[in-house]
């Protein structure tokens, strides 16, 4: 088990080192195919580690790695449980597909820059998912965000891309600075930044922990202010209205493989962060629980309003990118609502919904990308896919998965859990919200599907067009198999459903287990 934990902890380090090595390799190797193979191999190794981690967690339980052998809270601790392992697998799976798709759609001279930045982004995401240290979470969020800024401005000759990246960078930098302020405040009152230590002392201020002792400040005031800041940060990172303003521009201007990667990695850290900090660390039973419950109620109202507004905007968009952008805001809003619902099913449904949305968005973006390089981004160009059956099928399956009405697809199960969560929480309007948002989004989805069924438009090859489509079709086949397989497993396997609800849900809700695993008490 020690070796297994070491391998999983080495994953972000592998990606960071590979990110540094690729530009150096490109300076000495002129053949871009070599760079492509190295990037694909690194991504595959990272994915294998994630699969290894998820299987190990399912078989042996939560993995805990203490960097340098230092006992917490002295050193950084990685905790790989059902929730973090699942999202880590999603991020690395998306990374491999984005590298493969990027080797087809991106110009050869600049691919190594995309690969290197994508590796940094996923390194930050996996570190954020695994860490049990609040300052390390901040550093990981910064690494992820900086990488996202660079990928957004990848086409730096476009003024719109620079503008989108600048808006994202300036606003995110301000918000993350506030997160750093909250980290300082918590450390000043609790005397620790270890998340299990914080979870223990926020419920029992008199608890004594080796190396950090007891609290020595006003934890109630510091916690209330910090929770408000953290909640606002997670709303921003999840693009919840009114903090959604940065996402449509980013999704319009970033390269197709970057956008698909964002939806499965960088942009899901807000929902995950809210679950880990508002439920596990500062969850039920804290000495400021009344304030926390009030805050969760406010966040639920904000998430509900965001879901309705963004899903309404989905109905009127004229490009696939903008449909995906506002649909993603709506889906993240539903996931956020699940987290703050205060139920086991809500947390489990939220995590599964992130997976379902990431797979659905990738299917739509990668299939539409084939039409975009040959014709353009408008909905009318989707009919170009009639000549590519696999791509056309992927587009339809992707939208059906996002709609969430077919039990053979994971989107159905995530929305079913979110609906059940609202019913169990005594919020019937929340259950109606899930159905209403799904129906509104479906209008936009079906408009896109209807456009793909019309006669093909005149094809105008865009700059950077790649004649062969074997590679993107292969990527879509892998995505189709993964999406449908997950949906079928959720339909027929009680153990898979139990893993999602009880495994993933309890890994976030059960703070006592989290404290015991990290602190050993």
C-alpha positions as CSV (number, residue, x, y, z in Angstrom):
1,X,0.0,0.0,0.0
2,X,2.9,2.4,0.7
3,X,4.1,2.0,-2.9
4,X,0.5,2.5,-4.2
5,X,0.1,5.7,-2.3
6,X,3.5,6.9,-3.5
7,X,2.5,6.3,-7.1
8,X,-0.7,8.3,-6.8
9,X,1.0,11.2,-5.0
10,X,3.6,11.3,-7.8
11,X,0.9,11.9,-10.4
12,X,0.9,15.8,-10.2
13,X,4.7,15.8,-10.1
14,X,4.9,13.7,-13.2
15,X,2.7,16.1,-15.1
16,X,4.6,19.2,-13.9
17,X,8.0,17.6,-14.9
18,X,6.5,16.6,-18.3
19,X,5.3,20.1,-18.8
20,X,8.8,21.5,-18.3
21,X,10.4,18.7,-20.5
22,X,8.2,19.2,-23.5
23,X,9.4,22.7,-24.5
24,X,13.0,21.5,-24.0
25,X,12.4,18.5,-26.2
26,X,10.8,20.6,-28.9
27,X,14.0,22.7,-29.0
28,X,16.0,19.6,-30.0
29,X,13.5,17.5,-31.9
30,X,12.1,18.9,-35.1
31,X,9.6,16.1,-35.8
32,X,6.3,17.1,-34.2
33,X,5.2,13.4,-34.3
34,X,7.7,12.7,-31.6
35,X,6.3,15.5,-29.4
36,X,2.8,14.1,-30.0
37,X,3.8,10.6,-29.0
38,X,5.6,11.8,-25.8
39,X,2.6,13.9,-24.8
40,X,0.2,11.0,-25.5
41,X,2.4,8.6,-23.5
42,X,2.6,10.9,-20.5
43,X,-1.2,11.4,-20.6
44,X,-1.7,7.7,-20.8
45,X,0.5,7.1,-17.8
46,X,-1.3,9.7,-15.8
47,X,-4.7,8.1,-16.8
48,X,-3.3,4.7,-15.8
49,X,-2.4,6.1,-12.4
50,X,-5.9,7.5,-12.0
51,X,-7.5,4.2,-12.9
52,X,-5.1,2.5,-10.5
53,X,-6.1,4.9,-7.7
54,X,-9.8,4.5,-8.2
55,X,-9.6,0.7,-8.3
56,X,-7.4,0.7,-5.1
57,X,-9.9,3.0,-3.3
58,X,-12.8,0.8,-4.3
59,X,-10.9,-2.3,-3.1
60,X,-8.8,-1.2,-0.1
61,X,-10.4,2.1,1.0
62,X,-9.0,5.7,1.1
63,X,-5.4,6.3,0.3
64,X,-3.4,8.7,2.5
65,X,0.1,9.9,1.6
66,X,2.2,12.2,3.9
67,X,4.8,14.1,1.9
68,X,8.2,13.7,3.4
69,X,6.8,11.4,6.1
70,X,5.9,14.4,8.2
71,X,2.9,13.9,10.4
72,X,0.0,16.2,9.9
73,X,-0.4,19.1,10.3
74,X,3.4,19.6,9.8
75,X,3.4,18.4,6.2
76,X,1.1,18.3,3.2
77,X,-1.2,15.3,3.1
78,X,-2.9,13.8,0.1
79,X,-6.2,12.0,0.7
80,X,-7.5,10.0,-2.3
81,X,-11.0,8.9,-1.6
82,X,-14.0,8.0,-3.7
83,X,-14.9,11.6,-4.7
84,X,-11.3,12.8,-5.4
85,X,-10.3,9.6,-7.2
86,X,-13.4,9.8,-9.4
87,X,-12.8,13.4,-10.4
88,X,-9.1,12.7,-10.8
89,X,-9.9,10.0,-13.3
90,X,-12.2,12.3,-15.2
91,X,-9.5,15.0,-15.5
92,X,-6.8,12.6,-16.7
93,X,-9.2,10.9,-19.1
94,X,-10.1,14.2,-20.6
95,X,-6.4,15.2,-20.8
96,X,-5.6,12.1,-22.9
97,X,-8.4,12.8,-25.3
98,X,-7.5,16.5,-25.5
99,X,-3.9,15.6,-26.4
100,X,-5.1,13.2,-29.1
101,X,-7.6,15.7,-30.5
102,X,-5.1,18.5,-30.3
103,X,-2.6,16.6,-32.3
104,X,-5.2,16.7,-35.1
105,X,-6.7,20.2,-34.9
106,X,-3.8,22.3,-33.7
107,X,-1.0,23.7,-35.8
108,X,2.1,21.5,-35.5
109,X,4.4,24.4,-34.5
110,X,2.4,25.3,-31.4
111,X,1.2,21.9,-30.2
112,X,3.9,21.5,-27.6
113,X,2.8,24.7,-25.9
114,X,-0.7,23.3,-25.7
115,X,0.5,20.0,-24.2
116,X,2.7,21.6,-21.7
117,X,0.0,24.0,-20.4
118,X,-2.6,21.3,-20.4
119,X,-0.3,19.1,-18.2
120,X,0.1,22.0,-15.8
121,X,-3.6,22.5,-15.6
122,X,-4.4,18.9,-14.8
123,X,-1.5,18.8,-12.3
124,X,-3.2,21.6,-10.5
125,X,-6.6,19.9,-10.6
126,X,-5.4,16.5,-9.3
127,X,-3.4,18.2,-6.6
128,X,-6.5,20.2,-5.6
129,X,-8.7,17.1,-5.6
130,X,-6.3,15.1,-3.4
131,X,-4.9,17.7,-1.0
132,X,-5.9,17.9,2.7
133,X,-4.0,21.2,3.2
134,X,-5.9,24.5,2.7
135,X,-2.8,26.5,1.5
136,X,-1.9,23.7,-0.9
137,X,-5.5,23.9,-2.2
138,X,-4.9,27.7,-2.8
139,X,-1.6,27.0,-4.7
140,X,-3.3,24.3,-6.8
141,X,-6.2,26.6,-7.7
142,X,-3.7,29.3,-8.8
143,X,-1.8,26.8,-10.9
144,X,-5.0,25.6,-12.5
145,X,-6.2,29.1,-13.2
146,X,-2.9,30.4,-14.6
147,X,-2.8,27.4,-17.0
148,X,-6.4,28.2,-18.0
149,X,-5.6,31.8,-18.8
150,X,-2.8,30.6,-21.1
151,X,-4.9,28.1,-22.9
152,X,-7.7,30.7,-23.4
153,X,-5.2,33.0,-25.1
154,X,-3.7,30.2,-27.2
155,X,-4.7,31.9,-30.4
156,X,-2.9,35.1,-29.3
157,X,-3.3,36.7,-32.7
158,X,-7.1,37.1,-32.0
159,X,-8.1,40.1,-30.1
160,X,-11.2,38.4,-28.7
161,X,-9.0,35.6,-27.3
162,X,-6.8,38.1,-25.5
163,X,-9.8,39.9,-24.2
164,X,-11.4,36.8,-22.9
165,X,-8.2,35.6,-21.2
166,X,-7.7,39.1,-19.7
167,X,-11.2,39.3,-18.2
168,X,-10.7,35.8,-16.8
169,X,-7.2,36.4,-15.4
170,X,-8.0,39.8,-13.8
171,X,-11.2,38.6,-12.1
172,X,-9.9,35.2,-11.0
173,X,-6.7,36.8,-9.6
174,X,-8.8,39.1,-7.5
175,X,-11.0,36.3,-6.2
176,X,-8.1,34.0,-5.5
177,X,-6.4,36.8,-3.6
178,X,-9.4,36.9,-1.3
179,X,-9.1,33.1,-0.9
180,X,-5.5,33.7,0.3
181,X,-6.8,36.3,2.7
182,X,-9.3,33.7,4.1
183,X,-6.4,31.2,4.5
184,X,-4.5,33.7,6.6
185,X,-7.5,34.4,8.7
186,X,-8.2,30.7,9.4
187,X,-4.5,30.1,10.3
188,X,-4.5,33.1,12.6
189,X,-7.4,31.7,14.6
190,X,-7.1,27.9,14.3
191,X,-3.3,27.7,14.2
192,X,-3.4,25.1,11.4
193,X,-4.3,24.8,7.7
194,X,-4.7,21.0,7.7
195,X,-8.2,20.4,6.6
196,X,-8.9,17.5,9.0
197,X,-7.4,19.6,11.8
198,X,-9.8,22.4,10.8
199,X,-12.7,20.0,10.6
200,X,-12.0,18.8,14.1
201,X,-11.5,22.1,15.8
202,X,-14.4,23.8,14.1
203,X,-16.6,21.3,15.9
204,X,-14.6,21.0,19.1
205,X,-12.5,24.1,19.7
206,X,-11.0,22.5,22.8
207,X,-9.5,19.6,20.9
208,X,-5.7,19.3,21.1
209,X,-3.7,18.1,18.2
210,X,0.1,17.4,18.2
211,X,2.2,20.2,16.6
212,X,-0.8,22.6,16.3
213,X,-2.3,22.4,19.8
214,X,-5.6,24.1,20.3
215,X,-7.2,27.1,18.8
216,X,-5.9,30.5,20.0
217,X,-8.2,33.0,18.3
218,X,-11.8,33.8,17.7
219,X,-12.7,30.9,15.4
220,X,-16.3,31.9,15.0
221,X,-15.8,35.3,13.5
222,X,-12.8,34.2,11.4
223,X,-14.8,31.2,10.2
224,X,-17.9,33.2,9.2
225,X,-15.9,35.7,7.2
226,X,-13.8,33.0,5.6
227,X,-16.8,30.9,4.7
228,X,-18.4,33.8,3.0
229,X,-15.2,34.4,0.9
230,X,-14.8,30.7,0.1
231,X,-18.5,30.5,-1.0
232,X,-18.1,33.4,-3.3
233,X,-14.9,32.0,-4.7
234,X,-16.5,28.6,-5.4
235,X,-19.5,30.4,-7.1
236,X,-17.0,32.2,-9.3
237,X,-15.0,29.1,-10.2
238,X,-18.3,27.3,-11.0
239,X,-19.4,30.2,-13.2
240,X,-22.6,30.5,-11.2
241,X,-24.7,33.6,-12.2
242,X,-23.8,36.5,-11.5
243,X,-20.1,35.3,-11.5
244,X,-20.5,33.6,-14.9
245,X,-19.4,36.6,-17.0
246,X,-15.9,35.1,-17.8
247,X,-17.0,31.7,-19.0
248,X,-18.8,32.3,-22.4
249,X,-15.8,34.3,-23.7
250,X,-13.4,31.6,-22.6
251,X,-15.5,28.9,-24.3
252,X,-15.8,30.8,-27.5
253,X,-12.1,31.6,-27.9
254,X,-10.1,28.7,-26.4
255,X,-9.1,25.8,-28.7
256,X,-11.7,23.0,-28.9
257,X,-9.6,20.5,-27.0
258,X,-8.9,23.1,-24.3
259,X,-12.7,23.8,-23.8
260,X,-13.4,20.1,-23.5
261,X,-10.6,19.8,-21.0
262,X,-11.9,22.8,-19.0
263,X,-15.4,21.2,-18.6
264,X,-13.8,18.1,-17.0
265,X,-11.1,19.6,-14.9
266,X,-10.5,23.3,-14.3
267,X,-14.1,24.4,-14.2
268,X,-15.3,21.6,-11.8
269,X,-13.0,22.6,-9.0
270,X,-15.6,25.1,-7.7
271,X,-18.2,22.5,-7.1
272,X,-15.7,20.1,-5.6
273,X,-14.2,22.8,-3.5
274,X,-17.6,23.7,-2.2
275,X,-18.3,20.1,-1.3
276,X,-15.0,19.6,0.4
277,X,-14.9,22.8,2.4
278,X,-18.6,23.5,3.1
279,X,-19.5,19.9,3.8
280,X,-16.4,18.0,5.0
281,X,-14.3,20.6,6.7
282,X,-16.9,23.2,7.9
283,X,-20.0,20.9,7.7
284,X,-22.6,19.9,10.1
285,X,-21.9,20.2,13.8
286,X,-19.6,23.2,13.7
287,X,-19.8,25.8,16.5
288,X,-21.2,28.2,13.9
289,X,-23.6,25.8,12.3
290,X,-26.6,28.2,12.3
291,X,-24.6,30.6,10.2
292,X,-23.5,27.8,7.9
293,X,-27.0,26.6,7.3
294,X,-28.1,30.1,6.5
295,X,-25.2,30.4,4.0
296,X,-26.2,27.2,2.3
297,X,-29.8,28.4,1.9
298,X,-28.6,31.6,0.3
299,X,-26.2,29.6,-2.0
300,X,-29.1,27.3,-3.0
301,X,-31.2,30.3,-4.0
302,X,-28.3,31.7,-6.1
303,X,-27.7,28.3,-7.7
304,X,-31.4,27.9,-8.6
305,X,-31.6,31.4,-10.1
306,X,-28.4,30.7,-12.0
307,X,-29.7,27.4,-13.4
308,X,-32.9,29.0,-14.6
309,X,-31.2,32.1,-16.2
310,X,-28.5,30.1,-18.0
311,X,-30.8,27.4,-19.2
312,X,-33.1,30.1,-20.7
313,X,-30.1,31.5,-22.5
314,X,-29.3,28.1,-23.9
315,X,-32.5,28.2,-25.9
316,X,-31.5,31.2,-28.1
317,X,-27.8,30.5,-29.0
318,X,-26.7,30.2,-32.6
319,X,-23.4,28.4,-32.1
320,X,-22.5,25.1,-30.5
321,X,-19.8,26.8,-28.4
322,X,-22.3,29.2,-26.8
323,X,-24.8,26.4,-26.3
324,X,-22.1,24.4,-24.5
325,X,-21.1,27.5,-22.5
326,X,-24.5,28.3,-21.1
327,X,-25.5,24.7,-20.7
328,X,-22.3,24.1,-18.6
329,X,-23.3,27.1,-16.4
330,X,-26.8,25.5,-16.0
331,X,-25.3,22.0,-15.2
332,X,-22.8,23.4,-12.7
333,X,-25.6,25.3,-11.1
334,X,-27.6,22.1,-10.6
335,X,-24.5,20.4,-9.2
336,X,-23.8,23.3,-6.8
337,X,-27.4,23.1,-5.7
338,X,-27.0,19.4,-5.0
339,X,-23.9,20.1,-2.8
340,X,-25.6,22.7,-0.7
341,X,-28.8,20.7,-0.4
342,X,-27.3,19.0,2.7
343,X,-28.1,15.4,1.6
344,X,-26.0,12.4,0.8
345,X,-27.7,12.0,-2.5
346,X,-27.2,15.7,-3.3
347,X,-23.4,15.4,-2.9
348,X,-23.2,12.1,-4.8
349,X,-25.4,13.4,-7.6
350,X,-23.3,16.6,-7.9
351,X,-20.1,14.6,-8.3
352,X,-21.7,12.2,-10.8
353,X,-23.2,15.2,-12.6
354,X,-19.7,16.7,-13.1
355,X,-18.7,13.5,-14.7
356,X,-21.8,13.3,-16.9
357,X,-21.4,16.9,-18.0
358,X,-17.7,16.5,-18.8
359,X,-18.4,13.5,-21.0
360,X,-21.4,15.1,-22.7
361,X,-19.6,18.4,-23.4
362,X,-16.7,16.5,-24.9
363,X,-18.9,14.5,-27.2
364,X,-20.6,17.7,-28.5
365,X,-17.4,19.8,-28.8
366,X,-15.3,17.1,-30.5
367,X,-18.0,16.2,-33.0
368,X,-18.8,19.9,-33.7
369,X,-15.1,20.6,-34.0
370,X,-15.0,18.4,-37.2
371,X,-17.7,20.5,-38.7
372,X,-16.1,23.7,-37.5
373,X,-12.7,23.2,-39.2
374,X,-14.5,22.4,-42.5
375,X,-17.4,24.9,-42.4
376,X,-17.7,27.1,-39.3
377,X,-19.2,27.3,-35.9
378,X,-22.8,28.1,-36.7
379,X,-25.5,25.6,-36.1
380,X,-26.1,25.3,-39.8
381,X,-22.6,23.8,-40.2
382,X,-23.6,20.9,-38.1
383,X,-25.3,19.3,-41.1
384,X,-21.8,18.7,-42.4
385,X,-21.6,15.8,-39.9
386,X,-24.1,13.8,-41.9
387,X,-21.2,12.6,-43.9
388,X,-19.6,11.2,-40.7
389,X,-21.9,8.8,-38.9
390,X,-19.8,8.3,-35.8
391,X,-19.4,12.1,-35.3
392,X,-23.1,12.7,-36.0
393,X,-24.0,9.9,-33.5
394,X,-21.6,11.4,-30.9
395,X,-23.3,14.8,-31.2
396,X,-26.7,13.3,-30.7
397,X,-25.6,11.1,-27.8
398,X,-23.8,14.0,-26.2
399,X,-26.9,16.2,-26.2
400,X,-29.1,13.4,-25.0
401,X,-26.7,12.8,-22.1
402,X,-26.8,16.5,-21.2
403,X,-30.6,16.4,-21.4
404,X,-30.6,13.4,-19.0
405,X,-33.7,11.6,-20.0
406,X,-32.3,8.2,-21.2
407,X,-31.4,5.7,-18.4
408,X,-28.6,4.3,-20.7
409,X,-26.6,7.5,-20.2
410,X,-25.1,8.8,-17.0
411,X,-26.8,12.2,-17.3
412,X,-30.1,10.5,-16.4
413,X,-28.7,9.1,-13.2
414,X,-27.0,12.2,-12.0
415,X,-30.2,14.2,-12.4
416,X,-32.2,11.5,-10.8
417,X,-30.0,11.7,-7.7
418,X,-30.2,15.5,-7.7
419,X,-34.0,15.3,-7.9
420,X,-34.1,12.7,-5.1
421,X,-31.9,14.9,-3.0
422,X,-34.2,17.8,-3.3
423,X,-37.2,15.6,-2.3
424,X,-35.3,14.2,0.7
425,X,-34.3,17.7,1.8
426,X,-38.0,18.7,1.8
427,X,-37.5,21.1,-1.2
428,X,-40.0,20.1,-3.8
429,X,-39.3,23.3,-5.7
430,X,-35.7,22.1,-6.0
431,X,-36.9,18.9,-7.7
432,X,-39.1,20.9,-10.1
433,X,-36.0,23.1,-10.8
434,X,-34.0,20.1,-12.1
435,X,-36.9,19.2,-14.4
436,X,-37.4,22.8,-15.6
437,X,-33.8,23.4,-16.3
438,X,-33.5,20.1,-18.2
439,X,-36.5,21.1,-20.3
440,X,-35.2,24.6,-21.1
441,X,-31.8,23.3,-22.1
442,X,-33.4,20.6,-24.2
443,X,-34.8,23.4,-26.5
444,X,-31.3,24.5,-27.3
445,X,-30.0,20.9,-27.7
446,X,-32.8,19.9,-30.0
447,X,-32.3,23.0,-32.2
448,X,-28.7,21.9,-32.6
449,X,-29.7,18.3,-33.4
450,X,-32.3,19.6,-35.9
451,X,-29.7,21.7,-37.6
452,X,-27.5,18.7,-38.0
453,X,-30.3,16.8,-39.8
454,X,-30.7,19.5,-42.5
455,X,-29.1,19.3,-46.0
456,X,-25.3,19.9,-45.9
457,X,-24.2,23.5,-46.5
458,X,-21.5,24.6,-48.9
459,X,-18.2,23.7,-47.3
460,X,-15.6,26.4,-47.0
461,X,-12.4,25.0,-45.6
462,X,-11.2,27.1,-42.7
463,X,-7.6,27.8,-41.9
464,X,-5.9,24.9,-40.2
465,X,-8.3,22.4,-41.8
466,X,-7.2,18.8,-41.5
467,X,-8.3,16.5,-44.3
468,X,-8.2,13.2,-42.4
469,X,-10.6,12.5,-39.6
470,X,-9.4,9.1,-38.4
471,X,-8.0,10.5,-35.2
472,X,-11.0,12.7,-34.1
473,X,-13.3,9.8,-35.0
474,X,-11.3,7.5,-32.8
475,X,-11.5,10.0,-29.9
476,X,-15.3,10.1,-30.4
477,X,-15.5,6.3,-30.4
478,X,-13.6,6.2,-27.1
479,X,-15.9,8.8,-25.6
480,X,-19.1,7.0,-26.9
481,X,-17.9,3.7,-25.4
482,X,-17.0,5.4,-22.1
483,X,-20.3,7.3,-21.8
484,X,-22.6,4.5,-22.7
485,X,-20.7,2.0,-20.6
486,X,-21.0,4.2,-17.5
487,X,-24.7,4.6,-18.1
488,X,-25.3,0.9,-18.6
489,X,-23.3,0.1,-15.5
490,X,-25.3,2.5,-13.5
491,X,-28.5,0.9,-14.9
492,X,-27.6,-2.8,-14.2
493,X,-25.1,-2.8,-11.4
494,X,-26.2,-2.3,-7.8
495,X,-22.5,-2.1,-6.7
496,X,-21.8,0.8,-9.1
497,X,-24.8,2.7,-7.8
498,X,-23.8,2.0,-4.3
499,X,-20.3,3.2,-5.0
500,X,-21.7,6.5,-6.3
501,X,-24.2,7.2,-3.5
502,X,-22.6,5.6,-0.5
503,X,-19.0,5.7,-1.5
504,X,-18.7,9.1,-3.1
505,X,-21.4,10.7,-0.9
506,X,-19.9,9.4,2.3
507,X,-16.4,10.4,1.4
508,X,-17.6,14.0,1.4
509,X,-20.2,13.8,4.2
510,X,-18.4,11.6,6.7
511,X,-16.1,14.2,8.3
512,X,-15.3,11.9,11.3
513,X,-13.8,9.3,8.9
514,X,-11.9,12.1,7.2
515,X,-10.4,13.4,10.5
516,X,-9.5,9.8,11.6
517,X,-7.8,9.0,8.3
518,X,-5.7,12.2,8.2
519,X,-4.9,12.7,11.9
520,X,-5.0,9.1,12.9
521,X,-7.3,9.7,15.8
